[in-house]
Amino acid sequence: MRIAEHWLSGHVIVSAEKIVEGWSPAAPVALTLADLAPALALEPTILLLGTGTGRFLPDVELMADLAERRIGLRSEEHTSELQSH
């Protein structure tokens, strides 16, 4: 993925103010609040999770925990369209 002139690979957290490289989350279906702590520290209103080439539904408890914090959660499958931009 490219942001401005910076090429990123692997698991990253991107906000308007900061890029966090080297993030080591659990598998998407096993994500916890602890896994998302580096992203939550940035005080987002929505989290967009890139899921690679497969779709998944996030854990119901995780979605409820984020909703309590008034944080939206959306997962996006990686496609060749995204790769080319």
Phi and psi in radians as a Rosetta constraint file:
Dihedral C 1 N 2 CA 2 C 2 CIRCULARHARMONIC -2.049 0.35
Dihedral N 2 CA 2 C 2 N 3 CIRCULARHARMONIC 2.291 0.35
Dihedral C 2 N 3 CA 3 C 3 CIRCULARHARMONIC -2.169 0.35
Dihedral N 3 CA 3 C 3 N 4 CIRCULARHARMONIC 2.014 0.35
Dihedral C 3 N 4 CA 4 C 4 CIRCULARHARMONIC 0.963 0.35
Dihedral N 4 CA 4 C 4 N 5 CIRCULARHARMONIC -2.126 0.35
Dihedral C 4 N 5 CA 5 C 5 CIRCULARHARMONIC -1.744 0.35
Dihedral N 5 CA 5 C 5 N 6 CIRCULARHARMONIC 0.177 0.35
Dihedral C 5 N 6 CA 6 C 6 CIRCULARHARMONIC -1.813 0.35
Dihedral N 6 CA 6 C 6 N 7 CIRCULARHARMONIC 2.109 0.35
Dihedral C 6 N 7 CA 7 C 7 CIRCULARHARMONIC -1.618 0.35
Dihedral N 7 CA 7 C 7 N 8 CIRCULARHARMONIC 2.308 0.35
Dihedral C 7 N 8 CA 8 C 8 CIRCULARHARMONIC -2.117 0.35
Dihedral N 8 CA 8 C 8 N 9 CIRCULARHARMONIC 2.568 0.35
Dihedral C 8 N 9 CA 9 C 9 CIRCULARHARMONIC -2.501 0.35
Dihedral N 9 CA 9 C 9 N 10 CIRCULARHARMONIC 2.856 0.35
Dihedral C 9 N 10 CA 10 C 10 CIRCULARHARMONIC 1.374 0.35
Dihedral N 10 CA 10 C 10 N 11 CIRCULARHARMONIC -2.771 0.35
Dihedral C 10 N 11 CA 11 C 11 CIRCULARHARMONIC -1.506 0.35
Dihedral N 11 CA 11 C 11 N 12 CIRCULARHARMONIC 2.144 0.35
Dihedral C 11 N 12 CA 12 C 12 CIRCULARHARMONIC -2.386 0.35
Dihedral N 12 CA 12 C 12 N 13 CIRCULARHARMONIC 2.749 0.35
Dihedral C 12 N 13 CA 13 C 13 CIRCULARHARMONIC -2.039 0.35
Dihedral N 13 CA 13 C 13 N 14 CIRCULARHARMONIC 2.246 0.35
Dihedral C 13 N 14 CA 14 C 14 CIRCULARHARMONIC -2.202 0.35
Dihedral N 14 CA 14 C 14 N 15 CIRCULARHARMONIC 2.225 0.35
Dihedral C 14 N 15 CA 15 C 15 CIRCULARHARMONIC -2.206 0.35
Dihedral N 15 CA 15 C 15 N 16 CIRCULARHARMONIC 3.099 0.35
Dihedral C 15 N 16 CA 16 C 16 CIRCULARHARMONIC -1.125 0.35
Dihedral N 16 CA 16 C 16 N 17 CIRCULARHARMONIC -0.483 0.35
Dihedral C 16 N 17 CA 17 C 17 CIRCULARHARMONIC -1.803 0.35
Dihedral N 17 CA 17 C 17 N 18 CIRCULARHARMONIC -0.318 0.35
Dihedral C 17 N 18 CA 18 C 18 CIRCULARHARMONIC -2.649 0.35
Dihedral N 18 CA 18 C 18 N 19 CIRCULARHARMONIC 2.589 0.35
Dihedral C 18 N 19 CA 19 C 19 CIRCULARHARMONIC -2.082 0.35
Dihedral N 19 CA 19 C 19 N 20 CIRCULARHARMONIC 2.191 0.35
Dihedral C 19 N 20 CA 20 C 20 CIRCULARHARMONIC -1.938 0.35
Dihedral N 20 CA 20 C 20 N 21 CIRCULARHARMONIC 1.909 0.35
Dihedral C 20 N 21 CA 21 C 21 CIRCULARHARMONIC -1.677 0.35
Dihedral N 21 CA 21 C 21 N 22 CIRCULARHARMONIC 2.805 0.35
Dihedral C 21 N 22 CA 22 C 22 CIRCULARHARMONIC 1.378 0.35
Dihedral N 22 CA 22 C 22 N 23 CIRCULARHARMONIC 0.314 0.35
Dihedral C 22 N 23 CA 23 C 23 CIRCULARHARMONIC -1.193 0.35
Dihedral N 23 CA 23 C 23 N 24 CIRCULARHARMONIC 2.359 0.35
Dihedral C 23 N 24 CA 24 C 24 CIRCULARHARMONIC -2.108 0.35
Dihedral N 24 CA 24 C 24 N 25 CIRCULARHARMONIC 1.367 0.35
Dihedral C 24 N 25 CA 25 C 25 CIRCULARHARMONIC -1.377 0.35
Dihedral N 25 CA 25 C 25 N 26 CIRCULARHARMONIC 2.899 0.35
Dihedral C 25 N 26 CA 26 C 26 CIRCULARHARMONIC -1.245 0.35
Dihedral N 26 CA 26 C 26 N 27 CIRCULARHARMONIC 3.061 0.35
Dihedral C 26 N 27 CA 27 C 27 CIRCULARHARMONIC -1.001 0.35
Dihedral N 27 CA 27 C 27 N 28 CIRCULARHARMONIC 2.563 0.35
Dihedral C 27 N 28 CA 28 C 28 CIRCULARHARMONIC -0.870 0.35
Dihedral N 28 CA 28 C 28 N 29 CIRCULARHARMONIC -0.711 0.35
Dihedral C 28 N 29 CA 29 C 29 CIRCULARHARMONIC -1.271 0.35
Dihedral N 29 CA 29 C 29 N 30 CIRCULARHARMONIC -0.210 0.35
Dihedral C 29 N 30 CA 30 C 30 CIRCULARHARMONIC -1.950 0.35
Dihedral N 30 CA 30 C 30 N 31 CIRCULARHARMONIC 0.210 0.35
Dihedral C 30 N 31 CA 31 C 31 CIRCULARHARMONIC -1.030 0.35
Dihedral N 31 CA 31 C 31 N 32 CIRCULARHARMONIC 2.468 0.35
Dihedral C 31 N 32 CA 32 C 32 CIRCULARHARMONIC -2.195 0.35
Dihedral N 32 CA 32 C 32 N 33 CIRCULARHARMONIC 2.980 0.35
Dihedral C 32 N 33 CA 33 C 33 CIRCULARHARMONIC -1.040 0.35
Dihedral N 33 CA 33 C 33 N 34 CIRCULARHARMONIC -0.624 0.35
Dihedral C 33 N 34 CA 34 C 34 CIRCULARHARMONIC -1.081 0.35
Dihedral N 34 CA 34 C 34 N 35 CIRCULARHARMONIC -0.703 0.35
Dihedral C 34 N 35 CA 35 C 35 CIRCULARHARMONIC -1.082 0.35
Dihedral N 35 CA 35 C 35 N 36 CIRCULARHARMONIC -0.607 0.35
Dihedral C 35 N 36 CA 36 C 36 CIRCULARHARMONIC -1.546 0.35
Dihedral N 36 CA 36 C 36 N 37 CIRCULARHARMONIC 0.010 0.35
Dihedral C 36 N 37 CA 37 C 37 CIRCULARHARMONIC -0.899 0.35
Dihedral N 37 CA 37 C 37 N 38 CIRCULARHARMONIC -0.780 0.35
Dihedral C 37 N 38 CA 38 C 38 CIRCULARHARMONIC -1.079 0.35
Dihedral N 38 CA 38 C 38 N 39 CIRCULARHARMONIC -0.609 0.35
Dihedral C 38 N 39 CA 39 C 39 CIRCULARHARMONIC -1.302 0.35
Dihedral N 39 CA 39 C 39 N 40 CIRCULARHARMONIC -0.722 0.35
Dihedral C 39 N 40 CA 40 C 40 CIRCULARHARMONIC -1.129 0.35
Dihedral N 40 CA 40 C 40 N 41 CIRCULARHARMONIC -0.519 0.35
Dihedral C 40 N 41 CA 41 C 41 CIRCULARHARMONIC -1.089 0.35
Dihedral N 41 CA 41 C 41 N 42 CIRCULARHARMONIC -0.363 0.35
Dihedral C 41 N 42 CA 42 C 42 CIRCULARHARMONIC -1.491 0.35
Dihedral N 42 CA 42 C 42 N 43 CIRCULARHARMONIC 0.026 0.35
Dihedral C 42 N 43 CA 43 C 43 CIRCULARHARMONIC 0.958 0.35
Dihedral N 43 CA 43 C 43 N 44 CIRCULARHARMONIC 0.981 0.35
Dihedral C 43 N 44 CA 44 C 44 CIRCULARHARMONIC -1.335 0.35
Dihedral N 44 CA 44 C 44 N 45 CIRCULARHARMONIC 2.806 0.35
Dihedral C 44 N 45 CA 45 C 45 CIRCULARHARMONIC -1.763 0.35
Dihedral N 45 CA 45 C 45 N 46 CIRCULARHARMONIC -0.311 0.35
Dihedral C 45 N 46 CA 46 C 46 CIRCULARHARMONIC -2.575 0.35
Dihedral N 46 CA 46 C 46 N 47 CIRCULARHARMONIC 2.523 0.35
Dihedral C 46 N 47 CA 47 C 47 CIRCULARHARMONIC -1.996 0.35
Dihedral N 47 CA 47 C 47 N 48 CIRCULARHARMONIC 2.288 0.35
Dihedral C 47 N 48 CA 48 C 48 CIRCULARHARMONIC -1.955 0.35
Dihedral N 48 CA 48 C 48 N 49 CIRCULARHARMONIC 2.014 0.35
Dihedral C 48 N 49 CA 49 C 49 CIRCULARHARMONIC -1.769 0.35
Dihedral N 49 CA 49 C 49 N 50 CIRCULARHARMONIC 2.085 0.35
Dihedral C 49 N 50 CA 50 C 50 CIRCULARHARMONIC -1.411 0.35
Dihedral N 50 CA 50 C 50 N 51 CIRCULARHARMONIC 2.179 0.35
Dihedral C 50 N 51 CA 51 C 51 CIRCULARHARMONIC -1.812 0.35
Dihedral N 51 CA 51 C 51 N 52 CIRCULARHARMONIC 0.170 0.35
Dihedral C 51 N 52 CA 52 C 52 CIRCULARHARMONIC 1.383 0.35
Dihedral N 52 CA 52 C 52 N 53 CIRCULARHARMONIC -2.459 0.35
Dihedral C 52 N 53 CA 53 C 53 CIRCULARHARMONIC -1.651 0.35
Dihedral N 53 CA 53 C 53 N 54 CIRCULARHARMONIC 0.013 0.35
Dihedral C 53 N 54 CA 54 C 54 CIRCULARHARMONIC -2.113 0.35
Dihedral N 54 CA 54 C 54 N 55 CIRCULARHARMONIC 2.603 0.35
Dihedral C 54 N 55 CA 55 C 55 CIRCULARHARMONIC -1.586 0.35
Dihedral N 55 CA 55 C 55 N 56 CIRCULARHARMONIC 2.678 0.35
Dihedral C 55 N 56 CA 56 C 56 CIRCULARHARMONIC -2.680 0.35
Dihedral N 56 CA 56 C 56 N 57 CIRCULARHARMONIC 2.755 0.35
Dihedral C 56 N 57 CA 57 C 57 CIRCULARHARMONIC -1.748 0.35
Dihedral N 57 CA 57 C 57 N 58 CIRCULARHARMONIC 2.177 0.35
Dihedral C 57 N 58 CA 58 C 58 CIRCULARHARMONIC -1.053 0.35
Dihedral N 58 CA 58 C 58 N 59 CIRCULARHARMONIC 2.724 0.35
Dihedral C 58 N 59 CA 59 C 59 CIRCULARHARMONIC -0.979 0.35
Dihedral N 59 CA 59 C 59 N 60 CIRCULARHARMONIC 2.376 0.35
Dihedral C 59 N 60 CA 60 C 60 CIRCULARHARMONIC -1.067 0.35
Dihedral N 60 CA 60 C 60 N 61 CIRCULARHARMONIC -0.707 0.35
Dihedral C 60 N 61 CA 61 C 61 CIRCULARHARMONIC -1.138 0.35
Dihedral N 61 CA 61 C 61 N 62 CIRCULARHARMONIC -0.690 0.35
Dihedral C 61 N 62 CA 62 C 62 CIRCULARHARMONIC -1.094 0.35
Dihedral N 62 CA 62 C 62 N 63 CIRCULARHARMONIC -0.800 0.35
Dihedral C 62 N 63 CA 63 C 63 CIRCULARHARMONIC -1.065 0.35
Dihedral N 63 CA 63 C 63 N 64 CIRCULARHARMONIC -0.703 0.35
Dihedral C 63 N 64 CA 64 C 64 CIRCULARHARMONIC -1.151 0.35
Dihedral N 64 CA 64 C 64 N 65 CIRCULARHARMONIC -0.743 0.35
Dihedral C 64 N 65 CA 65 C 65 CIRCULARHARMONIC -1.060 0.35
Dihedral N 65 CA 65 C 65 N 66 CIRCULARHARMONIC -0.751 0.35
Dihedral C 65 N 66 CA 66 C 66 CIRCULARHARMONIC -1.180 0.35
Dihedral N 66 CA 66 C 66 N 67 CIRCULARHARMONIC -0.689 0.35
Dihedral C 66 N 67 CA 67 C 67 CIRCULARHARMONIC -1.082 0.35
Dihedral N 67 CA 67 C 67 N 68 CIRCULARHARMONIC -0.676 0.35
Dihedral C 67 N 68 CA 68 C 68 CIRCULARHARMONIC -1.055 0.35
Dihedral N 68 CA 68 C 68 N 69 CIRCULARHARMONIC -0.552 0.35
Dihedral C 68 N 69 CA 69 C 69 CIRCULARHARMONIC -1.540 0.35
Dihedral N 69 CA 69 C 69 N 70 CIRCULARHARMONIC 0.056 0.35
Dihedral C 69 N 70 CA 70 C 70 CIRCULARHARMONIC 1.085 0.35
Dihedral N 70 CA 70 C 70 N 71 CIRCULARHARMONIC 0.747 0.35
Dihedral C 70 N 71 CA 71 C 71 CIRCULARHARMONIC -2.076 0.35
Dihedral N 71 CA 71 C 71 N 72 CIRCULARHARMONIC 2.157 0.35
Dihedral C 71 N 72 CA 72 C 72 CIRCULARHARMONIC -1.375 0.35
Dihedral N 72 CA 72 C 72 N 73 CIRCULARHARMONIC 2.703 0.35
Dihedral C 72 N 73 CA 73 C 73 CIRCULARHARMONIC -2.339 0.35
Dihedral N 73 CA 73 C 73 N 74 CIRCULARHARMONIC 2.256 0.35
Dihedral C 73 N 74 CA 74 C 74 CIRCULARHARMONIC -2.389 0.35
Dihedral N 74 CA 74 C 74 N 75 CIRCULARHARMONIC 2.398 0.35
Dihedral C 74 N 75 CA 75 C 75 CIRCULARHARMONIC -1.935 0.35
Dihedral N 75 CA 75 C 75 N 76 CIRCULARHARMONIC 2.497 0.35
Dihedral C 75 N 76 CA 76 C 76 CIRCULARHARMONIC -2.267 0.35
Dihedral N 76 CA 76 C 76 N 77 CIRCULARHARMONIC 2.273 0.35
Dihedral C 76 N 77 CA 77 C 77 CIRCULARHARMONIC -1.354 0.35
Dihedral N 77 CA 77 C 77 N 78 CIRCULARHARMONIC 2.435 0.35
Dihedral C 77 N 78 CA 78 C 78 CIRCULARHARMONIC -1.236 0.35
Dihedral N 78 CA 78 C 78 N 79 CIRCULARHARMONIC 2.321 0.35
Dihedral C 78 N 79 CA 79 C 79 CIRCULARHARMONIC -2.270 0.35
Dihedral N 79 CA 79 C 79 N 80 CIRCULARHARMONIC 2.870 0.35
Dihedral C 79 N 80 CA 80 C 80 CIRCULARHARMONIC -1.117 0.35
Dihedral N 80 CA 80 C 80 N 81 CIRCULARHARMONIC -0.470 0.35
Dihedral C 80 N 81 CA 81 C 81 CIRCULARHARMONIC -1.087 0.35
Dihedral N 81 CA 81 C 81 N 82 CIRCULARHARMONIC -0.763 0.35
Dihedral C 81 N 82 CA 82 C 82 CIRCULARHARMONIC -1.142 0.35
Dihedral N 82 CA 82 C 82 N 83 CIRCULARHARMONIC -0.661 0.35
Dihedral C 82 N 83 CA 83 C 83 CIRCULARHARMONIC -1.112 0.35
Dihedral N 83 CA 83 C 83 N 84 CIRCULARHARMONIC -0.574 0.35
Dihedral C 83 N 84 CA 84 C 84 CIRCULARHARMONIC -1.453 0.35
Dihedral N 84 CA 84 C 84 N 85 CIRCULARHARMONIC -0.074 0.35
